[in-house]
Amino acid sequence: MRQNPDFVVRKVAGEMVLVPIARDAADLESVFTLNEVGARIWELIETCADERAIAKALTEEYEVTEDRAFADVAELLRNLRDINAVIDD
């Protein structure tokens, strides 16, 4: 899995904003925001091999169980895949 390079990513007011390059940037439905944990998951996609590794990293950084972290990671990655922000190789 990897981040789709067709997304521009910026941090704005404590949130990470994802904007797909191929879509109309003026179309607000094409702009996606991630909170602090979502942004950290986005960053971990670059270095972690899979969802379980991302969840493990989150348990070391936040007060969360591995099962809860895994469920949250799986849900966010499902959403990111739905918008093609994450690509499975």
Secondary structure, 3 states (H helix, E strand, C coil): CEECCCEEEEEECCEEEEEECCCCCCCHHHCEEECHHHHHHHHHCCCCCCHHHHHHHHHHHCCCCHHHHHHHHHHHHHHHHHCCCEECC
